[in-house]
Amino acid sequence: MTDESIITTSDLNLWYHDTHALQSISIAIPRNRVTALIGPSGCGKSTLLRCFNRLNDLIDSVRVTGTIMLSGNNIHEPGTDVVQLRKRIGMVFQKPNPFPKSVYENVAYGPRVHGIKDKVELDRIVEKSLCDAALYDEVRDRLHESALSLSGGQQQRLCIARTLAVEPEVILMDEPCSALDPIATGKIEKLIDNLKQDYTVIIVTHNMQQAARVSDYTGFMYLGKLIECGRTRQIFENPKEDLTENYITGRFG
Amino acid sequence: MSEKFHTELERLKQDTVEMARFARDMLCDSLQALAVQDIDGAKEILSRKKHIRETTIELEERTYQLIALYQPMAKDMRVIACTLKIITSAERIGRYGKDIANMVGFVKDQPEFMQPPPITHMARLVTGMIDDVIRAYETENIRPIENLSKRDDAVDTLWHSVFREMLTFMMENCRTITRGTYDIMVARYLERSGDHACRMAENVHYMVTGERIEIR
């Protein structure tokens, strides 16, 4: 990879009890690019994604070895502020999970937690985040209605806006379109393409065509190992490893 | 991706091989018909035009359908891409065969007709190239097409030599102009067919290795 990396892992291992879920993963995530992680169910791609913002810390019995560097700093360093880490590395989940509050409150929630009280400033952040998430035009007259009244695709873009509101550097997306219809999926994909101008995006997806469409780099994982990682075009046109070839041509998985 | 896709892809490939061999036979048989002035044989070759056209459309549609339904990737995608190119080139080769068959009737009444030796040699070289490309595509083994560039150079040299030779004949004796022109056209069609063999070989190379090469 020639692009500058924002996150690098080296010899990263993770165990759930006795299960060795991630095995010696060394990967570099390029800054301001979209990196897709693909692989069959249970291969560890979501687990790897959740390592980047230490979400696995919330699970008892998880043990991690190896290092993850974010812009040169080890995120497992004692004294790392995990709340700050998760502000720098935001996350969007498979199912849209807006808070049962208004559209406005959903987006303003993060900045408030991080200490922004000024109404004018909050208004500005909410509008900008909704615009960046390509949602503002659809909800500008409904800012104070419940977020739960939005469609699934709008709710997912609201969750992206909520992530953007705290100005992260990296956005993790775990199957962000799997609960959406093709039109909503198209909007999210277009949005991902725009987001990489300002953010680094790491996306886990089961949809290989989606990985091929939206990402610049792709990593293929299998049974807890990173089998191959490279430019998306190369991975989908001419993968080096037979395992990758067999997976993306549907010969197993 | 389902097993169904791979079964259909394999069937598409086999049918493309068959179609390419059909086109190659059109070229070979037309050269033979021209050499021995076989008017009936030429007519029969002309009647194959319909089949090659219909097969081309049918194979192309099956390819498009596989793309639309399965969005193939990696090797599967390269097989699909190569297959489309092979279909196009093979159809062109078949049509050159048809064009040569068309000439048989015209050339028959020309005085002292005898196919110039370089054309016979070109025909042997070009059909050999086409055979090897089809075999490489069928077996996914690039060995038979590794020296195609050299063989195409020989074809080009022969084409230039036929061109010069015919031009000399025609300048010396204007009664040979009709015959000479047809011979130049036949040589040109063979040179073009050799070129199509090279294009097909480039695509087979890409299909097998994933790397693009240029065969000059």
Interface residues (C-beta under 8 A of the other chain):
Chain A: M208 Q209 A212 F236 E237 N238 P239 T244 E245 I248 T249 G250 R251
Chain B: M1 S2 F5 H6 Y70 Q71 P72 M73 A74 K75 D76 M77 R78 T209 G210 E211
